[in-house]
């Protein structure tokens, strides 16, 4: 990542009933270099999500909390949440990630360096996963093997097509998202 462009990335996180994950998530994001803002969208949570986020603002000054009270007709919560946040974002790049993630130190800088080096318009990664139960250890690798068979990495990268799963991390130039007027992969009408 070019040292001349601090605050390059707006991080976008949809969150619904994520009280157990937020402190780890926000701390891991706030520690990254290159962050302009962390936009977490509370999507009608029924737990302490909003309360925890508000309390974390003192610890993470780049944190902005957006709140969705209701969904427009035809929209799903997560899709609408990332769309709302993308419209609010001020960064040159948008990082879309889930609320139940932890980002390792330096991971954002590594993503930006890779995007710049490759001239990428989109990076979609499948991060490592903690799989504490026997079932997770058995099922999760099978999911990734099947995805790799369906979407061969070389073909996806070279053809200009894209595939992303539930646990992916996506880095996009903000200009492309703003030009389309919606978040990547959203087929719904604009709110």
C-alpha positions in Angstrom: 0.0 0.0 0.0 1.3 3.4 -0.9 2.4 5.2 2.3 1.2 8.5 0.6 -2.5 7.5 0.9 -3.5 6.9 4.5 -7.2 6.4 5.2 -7.7 4.8 1.8 -10.4 2.2 2.9 -13.9 2.4 4.2 -14.7 -0.9 5.9 -18.3 -2.0 5.7 -19.8 -4.5 8.1 -23.5 -5.6 8.2 -24.3 -6.7 11.8 -27.5 -8.3 13.1 -27.4 -9.8 16.6 -23.6 -9.9 16.8 -23.0 -8.9 20.4 -20.6 -11.8 20.9 -18.3 -10.8 18.1 -18.2 -7.0 17.9 -15.4 -6.2 20.4 -12.9 -8.5 18.7 -14.0 -7.4 15.2 -13.8 -3.6 15.9 -10.4 -3.9 17.6 -9.0 -6.0 14.8 -10.3 -3.5 12.2 -9.2 -0.4 14.1 -5.7 -1.7 14.3 -5.3 -1.9 10.5 -3.3 0.7 8.5 -5.1 2.5 5.7 -8.5 2.7 7.3 -10.5 5.9 6.7 -13.6 4.7 8.5 -15.3 1.6 9.9 -19.0 1.6 8.9 -21.0 -1.0 10.9 -24.7 -1.2 10.0 -26.9 -2.4 12.8 -29.6 -4.3 10.9 -32.5 -4.4 13.3 -30.6 -6.3 16.0 -32.6 -7.6 19.0 -29.6 -8.1 21.3 -27.0 -5.6 22.6 -25.3 -5.0 19.2 -26.2 -1.3 19.0 -25.3 -0.7 22.7 -21.9 -2.4 22.3 -21.1 -0.4 19.1 -22.0 2.9 20.7 -19.7 2.1 23.6 -16.8 1.2 21.3 -16.7 4.5 19.6 -14.5 5.9 22.4 -12.0 3.1 21.8 -12.3 3.2 17.9 -12.7 6.8 16.8 -13.0 5.8 13.1 -16.1 3.7 13.9 -19.4 5.0 12.5 -22.6 3.2 13.4 -25.5 3.2 11.0 -28.9 1.8 12.0 -31.6 0.3 9.8 -35.1 0.5 11.4 -36.9 -1.2 8.5 -36.3 -2.7 5.1 -37.7 -1.3 1.9 -40.0 -3.8 0.0 -38.1 -6.4 -1.9 -34.8 -6.0 0.0 -33.0 -8.5 2.3 -31.3 -7.2 5.5 -27.6 -7.9 4.7 -27.9 -6.7 1.1 -29.6 -3.5 2.1 -27.2 -2.9 5.0 -24.1 -3.0 2.7 -25.8 -0.9 0.1 -26.6 1.8 2.7 -23.1 1.8 4.0 -21.5 1.9 0.5 -23.5 5.0 -0.2 -22.2 6.6 3.0 -18.6 5.5 2.5 -15.9 8.1 1.8 -12.9 5.8 1.2 -11.2 5.1 -2.2 -11.7 1.4 -1.6 -14.5 -0.5 0.1 -13.8 -3.6 2.2 -16.9 -5.7 2.8 -16.6 -8.2 5.7 -18.8 -10.0 8.1 -19.3 -9.2 11.8 -18.1 -12.6 13.0 -14.6 -12.1 11.7 -11.2 -11.1 13.2 -8.7 -9.4 10.9 -5.0 -10.2 11.5 -2.5 -7.4 11.9 -1.4 -6.1 8.5 -4.1 -8.0 6.5 -5.6 -4.8 5.1 -2.3 -3.5 3.9 -1.5 -6.8 2.3 -4.9 -6.8 0.4 -4.2 -3.2 -0.8 -0.7 -4.1 -2.0 -2.0 -7.1 -3.8 -4.8 -5.1 -5.5 -2.4 -2.4 -6.6 0.2 -4.9 -7.8 -2.3 -6.9 -9.8 -4.3 -3.9 -11.0 -7.4 -5.6 -9.5 -10.9 -4.1 -9.6 -12.1 -6.7 -7.0 -10.4 -9.0 -4.5 -12.6 -11.7 -3.0 -10.9 -13.9 -0.4 -11.9 -16.8 1.7 -10.2 -16.3 5.1 -9.2 -19.0 7.5 -11.9 -20.3 9.8 -12.0 -21.5 13.3 -13.8 -24.8 13.4 -14.1 -26.0 17.0 -16.6 -28.7 16.5 -16.2 -32.1 14.8 -19.0 -31.2 12.4 -17.4 -27.9 11.3 -14.1 -29.7 10.8 -15.8 -32.2 8.6 -18.2 -29.9 6.6 -16.2 -26.7 6.1 -13.3 -28.3 4.1 -15.9 -30.1 1.9 -17.6 -26.8 1.1 -14.4 -25.2 0.0 -13.4 -28.3 -2.1 -16.7 -28.1 -3.9 -16.4 -24.4 -4.5 -12.9 -24.9 -5.9 -14.3 -27.5 -8.3 -17.1 -25.2 -9.4 -15.1 -22.0 -9.6 -11.5 -22.8 -10.5 -9.4 -20.0 -9.2 -7.4 -19.5 -12.4 -10.6 -19.3 -14.5 -12.4 -16.9 -12.2 -9.3 -14.6 -12.1 -8.7 -14.6 -15.8 -12.3 -14.5 -17.1 -13.4 -11.4 -15.3 -16.1 -13.3 -13.5 -16.4 -13.5 -9.8 -17.5 -15.8 -7.0 -17.8 -15.1 -3.3 -19.1 -17.1 -0.5 -20.7 -16.3 2.9 -17.3 -16.1 4.6 -15.5 -14.0 2.0 -13.8 -10.7 2.4 -14.2 -8.4 -0.6 -12.2 -5.4 -1.5 -13.5 -3.1 -4.2 -12.6 0.3 -5.6 -15.3 2.7 -4.3 -15.6 4.4 -7.7 -17.0 1.2 -9.3 -19.6 0.7 -6.6 -20.7 4.3 -6.7 -21.0 4.2 -10.4 -23.3 1.2 -10.2 -25.2 2.8 -7.4 -25.4 -0.4 -5.3 -23.1 -2.9 -3.6 -21.5 -5.6 -5.6 -23.7 -8.7 -6.3 -26.9 -6.9 -5.4 -29.7 -7.5 -7.9 -32.3 -5.6 -6.0 -33.4 -2.1 -7.1 -31.8 0.9 -5.5 -33.3 2.0 -2.1 
